[in-house]
Structure formats: C-alpha cells, structure tokens
C-alpha cells in the first residue's frame, strides 16, 4: 500500500502568494521565465529557473546556476518570504478551470514506493531533464516543486477533503494570470492528519505519476544517494520522501499533447503525403484549423493546409494496450517509419506542444518556418493511463498533458 505522510511545509505568507507562485519549470524556456519574473523579485522562478539571474550566455545546467538557486532560496528564507510550519501537515490544493474544480492532497510520498512499483509510471524520462532536477534537488536540499500524482478515488478521503474545504477558509485563494483558480488549505487537526495517513495506507494500493516523471525519478535517485551517504540511515529521514499532490482519478481530465517536426527526412511535401497514404486515409481540410474528433484520427498541418489522417484498419494492433494508443500509432507509422525518428527521448528533430497552447500554436511554428509540419492528437483517457501503468507498460514520451498545471511555491518540502 502507498506511503504518503504529512510534512512540515516551507511556505510563503499569504500576502505574497500571488507574486511568489509560478508555473512549473518545464513549461517555459529561459526567455519566457525571465519575462514572467520581470518586476517580481519574490517569484519562485528565481529558484526554479535561476539562470534568469545569471549571464544570459551561461549554460543553464552549470554549477553557477545551481549555486544561484541556493543563494536565492536562502535569501527567500532570510527575507521571510518562505517560512517552515511548526509541525507536519497534509495540505489540500484545489484548482479551478472552466468551471471545474479538482481537489488534491499534498503529502510526502516514499522514495521506496517508487523503487518497488507502488508508485506507477507510464513514461520513460529524458536523461538530461532528470539529471537537471536531481542536481537542483541536491543543491537546494529540497523538493522545490511538487509532482502530480493520481490514485483511484477513495470515498472516505473525499469526505474529509469535502468537509475541510466547506467549513474552513483557504490559506491561499487566488486566480493566476492565465485565469485558473488556485485554492490551498492546511489540514490543521491531528485527527484529520492521522485519518488521512491511515486511509492512504489502507485504501490506496498504488499511486500513478500523472505529470512530473522527471522530478519523481530525480527524487528517487536523491533519496538513494543520501541513504548511501548516511551510515546511520534508518529509512525515516525526510530525504526518504518527496512532495506530491495526489488527485483522485475521477476528478482529472487529460488534454492533447501534440508534435511538431523540423524536417521530412529529405522528402518533398508531395513525397511525404504519398507515403502517408499507405497507413492513413488522408483528407485535405483546407486552411482552417482542424482538430481530431475521435481516436485514431490525427490532424496534420503542412504547407499551409490542415489534413485529417485516419489510421487504416490493420495498420495497428487493437489488442496491444500500447500499440492501440494514438501516440504509438503516430510514433510508429510516421515518426519512425517515414521520418526515421527512433528515440523521442533524445531526438532534437521533434518538439512537443501541450494542448493548452491550442492548435494555433502548431500553425504558428510551421508558418514561421521554425518547424516543417505539425501533428495534433486525440487525448488519452485516465482509464487508459491507469491500465497501461497497471500492466507495466510504458507510453511514448509526452503522451499526456494535464491542466491546470500545479503552481510551484505554495509549499516546499525540505529534505532535512
């Protein structure tokens, strides 16, 4: 069963939460991070993307950047922008998007659970990103940003959350610049914290990484590293745990995660279109944006036009839980067979675009010639995600996109 325990959160005073809280590190580049943090000295981006406070020509993975993150974290503490709670708590973090609110429990997940498969994953990680988050965690000695987990809903846990949010004022309650609402409660009573810990250990056999595979893998590696360095290791030290927000599966919705490619593997547009027809029914939809409406239908933007690509029967295996996924169909039949992209984890010829940016973002990247073609996919479901994780299968990289993104900075988990 899952081990998820309360912890002493390092948090900002409520009066600065809107300035300090920020989007997670991996949904922006350095230039975007600098723009978001402009005029905001208390933005957590000064820690999660500390390169914005360094020479713009510096390698963002250099020791100078990690040391700057530590310096900024210490400054935040000294300035009173981050303070540690007096005792361990769970926290409730709710997000509102388009009239729908999802309620998650922030707790410390066990590194051991990641190693032994209690925490289930559905994606492999990219080595460079995993290493980057591991080094940042090592330098700061903290989980600065939470990971996004799910679990099969438990009515008793839902009842505790429902009672708290209905009867207590949130500690933080704000609408971010993107229009999404963020609401945060401290689980204050010892009894509620005890009951939640017992319910997780009794009712939640597995948790599932929804978003944050790199941070999860990095946390597991840091826990093992610190354990090996401690001759008096007991397993109860704080470094054996990492911060995650746990959402019941029935409250989550996955949106599309799309691809743009830099070239057509030396094929002309016409040659590429002809090659597609082997495994897809191709229909020209014109210049207006076209969005897939069902499984196994893709939309492609190439040469100023949108196309519907419907995978032909027999081109994929309906009985294969991975092979039937649209991300796999696209990877196998287009990216691999036609474009010779063998490893999505390491290639520089493919970029991934979250569906929250809209298909207009795909069009823009092709029209400005930074990319050659774009592919939009129909999103996977939570049921598919859990089934794949339970069967020990791995989705292709960048299969799922969850919105809203967790805001970083509402709470930090220190490792000592």
N, C-alpha and C positions, 0 to 999 in steps of 0.2 A: 504494500500500500504506500501511497505517496507521503513523504515527509515534507510538511510545509509549516514553518513555525513563525511566531511573531518576532520582531526585532526592534532595536532602538533606532528609529529613523533619524537621519540627518536632514533637517527640513528648513525652508525659508519662513520668515514671518509672513503672515497673510497679506500684509500691506504691500509687499513687493513681489507677490507670486506671479502677477501678470507680466512683469518685466523679466523675472528670472526664468520662468518656464519656457521651454523651447521645443521645437521639433527634434526628433532623433537625428543623430549624426549622419545616418546613411541615406537620408532623403534629399541631400543637398551636396553641392560641391563647395570648395573653399570660398569662391567668389560670392555665392549665394549666402553662405554662412556669415561672411563679413557684412553683407548688406543687411541681413536680418538683425545682426547685433549692433549695427551702427546707432550711436546715441544711447545704447543700453549697456552701461558698464556692469550691471548685475545680471546680464543674460548668461545662462549656463553654457552657451556656446563658447564662452571664453575658456571653458574647461574641456568640453567635448570636442571642440574644433579649435584648439589653442593656436593652430597655425595662423589664425586671423590676427593674432597679436605678435607675429614674427615677421621677419623679412619675407615678402611675397615670393621671392625666388627660392626659398628654402624647401628641401624635401619634407613633405608633411609627415613622414614617418621617421624623422630624425630625432636624435636624443634631445636636441634643443626644444623641439615642440612638446615632447612629453614632460620635460622639466618645466616648461612654461605652464602646462596644465596643472602640475603640482603647485607651482608658485601661485597660480590664480586660485586654486582650491583653498590653499592656506589663507590667502587674502580674504576670500569669501567668509571663512570661519572667523578670522580676526575682526572683520567688519561687522560681524553679527548677521550676515546675510544667510548663513546656514548655522543652525543650532541643533544639537542632539537631544532627542527626547529622553526623559528621565528613566523610563522603563520600556520594556518591549511591548509592541502593539502589532496587531494587524491593522491594515488601513483599507478603506473602501474607495475605489477610484471608478467613477462613472463618467461616461462620455455620451454626448447627445449629438446626433447628426440626422438632419432631415426629419425631425420629429421622433426619432427612435433613440432610446437610451439603453446602454448596456452597462452592467454593474460587475466590476471585477474586484477581487480581494488581493491586496498586495501582501505578500508574505515571502519568507526566505525559504527557497527550495533547496533540497540537498544535492550537493555535487555527486554524492554516491548514487542517487537516483538516476542521474544522467548516465553514469557509468554502467549501472546494472539494468538499464532499459525501462525503469519505471517512468522516466521522462522520455516520451517517444518523439522521434523526429521524422520528418518526411522529406527533408532536403539534405544534400551534402553542402559543405561550406566551401567558400573560396579561401585558399590558404592565406592570401595577403590580407584579407579583411579580418580573418580570425586572429592572425598574428597581431595586427594593429590593435584590436580591442584587448587582447591579452596583455600586451605591453602597457597600454594605458591603465588597465586594472592593476598591474604590478606596480607601476609608478605611483598611482594615487592611493593604492591600498583600499579601494572601494569599488563597488558596483555603482557607477555614476548614473547609468540609465537602466531602467527595468527591461526585462524581456516579456513578451506577450505569450501567455500560455492559455490553454483551454482545458476543460475537463467535462466529463459527462455530468449534466446538471444533477444536483442533489437537493431535493425539496427542503430538507432541514437547514441547509446552508442558505438557500434562497430566503427562508423565513427570517433568519437572523438579520441578513442584509436588509430585507424589506422593512423590518421593524426599526432598525437604526436610521435608515435614510428618511423614514416617515416621521420620526419623533425627535431627531436631533438636527441642529443646524450644521451644515457642512463647514469644515475648516477653510476650504478654498472653494470658490464658486465663481467661475468667470467664463466668458466667451472669447476665444482666441481670434486672431486676425483673420483666420480662414472661415470663421462663422460657426465653428464647432464648440459645443459647451463642454466644460471640464469641471467635475464636482468631486470633492475629496473629503472623506470623513475619517476620523480616528476612532478605532474600536476601543473604547475607553475602559470598560469594566473588565475586571479579571475574569468574571464568569463567562462573558461573551468570548473573550480570547481563548479561554480554556475549552469551551464548547466547540469553537471553530477548529482548534487544533485536533481535538478528538474526532470530530466529524471527518476531517480530511484523512486522518489515519485509518478510520473505519469504513468510510464510504467512497473514497476516491482511489481506486486501484492504480490508475495511470493518469498522467497529465500529458499534454500534447503541445509541442512548440508550434505556435501559430505564426509568430513573427519574432525574429531575433535569434536565428540559428547560430550566427557568428558570435554573438555575445554569450549565448549559452555554452557553446564549445569552449570559448575563452575562459569562462568562469570555471568550468570543469577542469581545465588544464591548470589554472591558477590554484585551485583547491589542492590538486595532486602535488603541485610544485611546493606549496607551503607545507603540506604534510610531510614531504620528504626532507624538508629543511628543519623540521622541529623534532628533536629527539624525544620530547615528552608529549608527542601527539596523542590525543585521546579520541578524536572524532567529534568532539563537542565544540571545538573552536569555531569562531564566527566565520573563518575562511572556508569552512566546510559547506557553506551555504551561499546562495546568491539570490538577488532580488528578482521577483517575477510577479506580474499581475495575472491572476487566474480568473478567466471568464467562463461561465457555463456555456456549453456548446450551443444551446438553443437560443442564445442571445446574439450570436455572431453571424456576420454576413461577409462573404468573400467577394471581392470585385476583380475585374480582369487585370491581368499582368501581361503587357504586350512587348513586342520585339521590334527593333529596327536594325537593319543590316547595312554595312558600309559598302558592300560590293556584291556583284552577282557571279563571282568566281569566273571572271573573264567571259561571261556570256553577255550577249546583247539582250535588250528588253524582249525582243521577239523570240530569241532562242530560249530564254528563261520561261516565257509564257507557254511556249510549246512543250517544254519539259514538264511543266506543272500538270499538263493535261493527262499525263499517264496515270496519276493517282487522284486528280481532282476534277470535278466539273467546274469550269471557270466561266463566270458571267460578269461582263462589264457593267458596273453600276453608275458610271459617269463621274462627274466632278464632285458631287455632293457626298459628304461623309456617310459611310455605310458601316453600321455596327452589326456584328454577328447576333443572330436571334435564337440560336439553338446549338446544342452540342454538335461537334464535327463540322461546324461551319466557321470559316475564317474570313476576315476581310483583309484585303491587301491594298496598299496604296503604292502605285508605281507609275511614273511618267505622267503625273497629273490626273490620273483616274483611279477610282476605287473599284475593286473586284470582289465578288463573292467566290470563295473557294469552298466547295463542298466535297469532303473526302468520299471517295467511291467505296462501295461495299467490297470487302476483300482486301482493301489496302491497309487494314489494321485488324488487330485481334480483339474482338469483343470480350473474350474470356480472360484476357490478361488485364489485371487491375491497373497496371502502369501503361500498357500498350494502348488501352482504350482512352486514355486521357488526351485531350486536345493538345496539351503542351508536348506530349510524347509524339503524337502524330506529326505535328509541325517540325519537331526536332529531327525525327527520323526521315520523313519524306521530303522535307525541304532543306533544312539547315545542314543535315548530314549528307543525304544523297545528292542534292543539287549544288549546294554551296560549299561542301567539304569542310563544314564546321564540326569537328569531332568532340570537342570538350567545351561546353558552355561555361564551365567554371573558370577557365583560363583564357578563352579567346578574347581578342581585342576587336574582332570584326562584328560582334553583336552587342547591342546595348539594350537594356530593359527599361521599360517605361510603365510606371504604375497607372492603373486605370483612372485614378483620381485626377490625373492631368488631362483626361479627355482625349478623344481621337484627333482633335485638332492639333495636339502636340506632336502626334505622329506625322501628320501632314506637314507641319512646320519644319520638322527636321529633314524631311525629304525635299521639300521645296527650296530650303536654303542650301541644299546640296551637301550638308554635313553627313547625310545618310542617303543610300540609294533606294531602299524600299522599306516598307513598314508592314507589320502583320498584327492584327488585333484578334484576340481570342475570346471565346465564351468562358466565363469564370467557372472554376470547380466549386463544388459544394463542401460544406463542413462534413457531411456524411462520407464523401469521397476521401477527404483528408484523413479522417479518423480510421477509415477502413484501410487505407494504404499504410498508415503508421502502425496499426494493429497487426498487419500481416508482414511487417518488417521490410516493406518496400520503400523505395526512395523515388520521389518525384524529380523530374529535371529541375535545375536551378531556376529560381524566380518564377515559381508557379502560382503562388498565392499573394494577393495584396489585400491587406485589411485596412479599413478606415473606420473611424478616425485613427490616426497614429497616436500612440501614447506620448503625452508630453513628458519631456525629461525635466527634472528639477523639482517635482512635487515632493519627492523623498529619495534619499540616497542611502545605500546600505554599506556601512564601513566593515572592513574585514578583521578588525581587532577589537 
